Amino acid sequence: MSAGLPEPLARCMAKPMAEDLSIAELQALGDAAKLARKPIGDVAIADALQALRKVGDPKVISVMAAASFTCIGKI
């Protein structure tokens, strides 16, 4: 949510990401989120993925993308 994702989407994505990523990967993701910080609700999936590219870890990008696409269908 602090990166600008709507609360329902952020909550939905948190569990699969916590299960599939290491602490170091989650920290890298948090650092990327700081780069994309915008008001809540103003972050598009494309913006989030662009910030993740700066992380440079294909696994982090893959897990984030899978979680976001799964959760968008649920919200």
N, C-alpha and C positions, 0 to 999 in steps of 0.2 A: 504494500500500500504506500509506503514511503517513496517508492519509485514512480508513483502516479497511477498504478493499476486500481481499478475499482475494487472495493473490499470483497465482494462475493467472488470475483475472479482470483484475487490474491489468496484468499482462504482456500479455495478449491485447489489451486496449484501448489500450495505449501506442502501438503502431505506427500504427493508423488515425488516432488523434488527433494524433500528431506530423506525419503527412502532410497532414492537412486543416486544421490550425490554425496561425496565425502565432505567433511567439514571444510577442507581447503577449497573445494569446488564451490561450496555455498558462500564462502567468504569472497571468492573471486566474483561470484554472481552479485553479491552485495556491493562490491566495489563498482561493478558495471552499472548497477542500479543508481548509484550516486551520480554517475555521468549522465544518466538520462532523466534525472529528477525534474519532474514537471508537476503541476497541480493534479490532485487525484482525479482520475477519469480522463485525463488529456493525453495519455500515452497509448499510441497505436501499437499493435503487435509488431509492425514493421520497425517502429522506433526501438522497441525492446530488443528485437533481434539484431538491429544494427549495433546497439550498445554491447550485446553479447559477443559480437564478432571481435570486439576489442579485447575480450577475455582470451580469445585464441584457443579455446578448448572445445573441440567438436562434441565431446560428450555433454558438456554443460549446455551447449546450444541445442543439441538433440533433445535432452531431457526437458529443457524449458519450452521448446517448441511443442513437443508431444503433450506436455501438461497444459499448455495454453489452448491448444486445439481441442483437447478432450474437455476442458472446462468451459470453453465458449459454448459448446453444444449443450451443456447442462444449465447454463445461466439464462 
